[in-house]
Amino acid sequence: MQAKPTITRRELLQTLCAHSAIVVLAACTPQSGPTAAPTSAEAATVAATAIPAATPVPTVAATEIQFDAGEQFTPSKYTGRQLEEGQVERVAFDEVVKAYRDLHPNVSITFMANPMGSRREAMITQLAAGTAPDMMWTQPDWVNEDLGKQWWLNLDPYLDMPNPYAPADHPSAKRWHDGFFPGVDFWRAPDGHLYMLLGDQTQVGLYYNKDVFKRAGIADEPRQWSQMIAACEAVKQETSLPAFSWCGGGQGVLDQLTWVTGWLAKYFFWSYVGTYDKDHNGWPDKWEIAEAIKAGTYSAHMKEQVARLRTLKAMAAYWQEGALGMDWEAAHRLFLTGGAAIIVTGVWMLDPYLRDPERKFELGWFYFPAVDRATSDLVPEGVPMTNLAAGYGSFQYALTATALKRNTADVCADLLMFATTPSNIGKIINEVPRTIPNVKAADLHPLTVEMGFAESVSYPPSIFQEDDSLLDYEYGMNFASAVMPYCVGQLDEQQMLDQLQGYMDAAADRVLATRSGT
């Protein structure tokens, strides 16, 4: 799931939309003058010599920041939309901004409403016209796709500064960057710089029905893959229920499939990292995988690949009947009504699951279990636990070229420093328990602690891409079209492997063509 220029980013959360201003949070008395932001538009990056001193940004002239905070964290009263039934009113970021203004009373923040339509299209229109807000929510791979267009600012010089708002004993008090978990670096661009700040993390794992586990005699949450399969067998034998509620159709067809196969890939291909990783950055990108396909070192027929897919098929024996025809909504309903013991999905489903009136059981969650030689002799010893969803969240902000033009870049970065102290980021993120703060020692929502979400965020990022972003999205869909029927016995293994190899070869040609520009 690492990023180079154009990795497909499957939507883990909903598509967000933004661009029109709605409100200005004004302030009053002046302090001393703002540090001048860089004025050169040469590369839309911040020169190190223009970075402010490691103290809160002083301001003399009134400074207004135009801020598109995205649908997740824009205070509800500024979104331009009515709250849906049961939806929590968002106020936390408003309160954090007001606290910032108490320190900087001549700074004002204009929150932007969330209009209908395509966020990406609106963003491109604004950025190209030079009318984008100073700071805006973005998908991280969009920022990297735009590299070279001079639309986004390099955040590294700011991240190398101390955060003057952090507690003295927090790592960010010496260097802002060091206060974050490793996922903050996941989306570094090919030029080595970071153009988007990740203040929270999502995670994927396995929700389970504690009542069903109890009926099946399962006392502990599985920590090993083999333990999970044994628990599935116990559910089958003791309750006659399917262990998994599986989404095998519709728009979500790639989600569960590639989360699971991506997790398995790390274990089965761990010994090949050095073979594939030609630039020695610690993970194979899509071009390196494409080259490995051409060289024959990554293939559908290699024994590790076959073992990985057989492991998936063994898991599929515990999917519900008709899984390939079930979309996400049907899969959620099956699980919530007690029709299956486990569902693989993200922490963002916690709030809807807890509020769902059809759920009559106690909800549990566990992270993807480790795979070892109890599952396959081909799994090497010592493969570490990793963060499967590293780099994905909702608190995803970047500074735009507008901030250079309007001399607001330093103040924008200073606001982000304030917002990402352990207490403030906890306040913002924990308002609704959908994601996990990506800041060390941040305050955690009690449910985040109870469910055990936070531990996995501290793990280093996974080194292998999931199969929907291993090469390109077309390959991901083709992967599903061959592997899913194989898992449920509709396609024999040799046919599946032959089809998959053909899809790999074609995808390698496409990926390498994009790099060469042909």
ZIDA-V828482 format. One record per run of one state. SS is the DSSP state (a for helix, b for strand, c for the rest). FROM is the first residue (numbers start at 1). LEN is the number of residues. If there is no record, write none. Layout:
BEGIN
ss:SS from:FROM len:LEN
ss:SS from:FROM len:LEN
END
This chain:
BEGIN
ss:c from:1 len:20
ss:b from:21 len:5
ss:c from:26 len:22
ss:a from:48 len:3
ss:c from:51 len:12
ss:b from:63 len:6
ss:c from:69 len:1
ss:a from:70 len:4
ss:c from:74 len:2
ss:a from:76 len:3
ss:c from:79 len:13
ss:a from:92 len:12
ss:c from:104 len:3
ss:b from:107 len:6
ss:c from:113 len:6
ss:a from:119 len:11
ss:c from:130 len:5
ss:b from:135 len:3
ss:c from:138 len:2
ss:a from:140 len:6
ss:c from:146 len:6
ss:b from:152 len:1
ss:c from:153 len:3
ss:a from:156 len:4
ss:c from:160 len:11
ss:a from:171 len:3
ss:c from:174 len:2
ss:a from:176 len:4
ss:b from:180 len:1
ss:c from:181 len:1
ss:a from:182 len:4
ss:c from:186 len:11
ss:b from:197 len:2
ss:c from:199 len:1
ss:b from:200 len:2
ss:c from:202 len:2
ss:b from:204 len:6
ss:a from:210 len:6
ss:c from:216 len:8
ss:b from:224 len:1
ss:a from:225 len:15
ss:c from:240 len:2
ss:b from:242 len:4
ss:c from:246 len:7
ss:a from:253 len:16
ss:c from:269 len:1
ss:a from:270 len:7
ss:c from:277 len:9
ss:a from:286 len:10
ss:c from:296 len:7
ss:a from:303 len:14
ss:c from:317 len:2
ss:b from:319 len:1
ss:c from:320 len:3
ss:a from:323 len:3
ss:c from:326 len:2
ss:a from:328 len:9
ss:c from:337 len:3
ss:b from:340 len:7
ss:a from:347 len:9
ss:c from:356 len:7
ss:b from:363 len:4
ss:c from:367 len:3
ss:b from:370 len:1
ss:c from:371 len:16
ss:b from:387 len:1
ss:c from:388 len:8
ss:b from:396 len:5
ss:a from:401 len:5
ss:c from:406 len:3
ss:a from:409 len:11
ss:c from:420 len:2
ss:a from:422 len:8
ss:c from:430 len:6
ss:b from:436 len:2
ss:c from:438 len:1
ss:b from:439 len:1
ss:c from:440 len:6
ss:a from:446 len:6
ss:c from:452 len:2
ss:a from:454 len:5
ss:c from:459 len:2
ss:b from:461 len:1
ss:c from:462 len:11
ss:a from:473 len:15
ss:c from:488 len:5
ss:a from:493 len:24
ss:c from:517 len:2
END
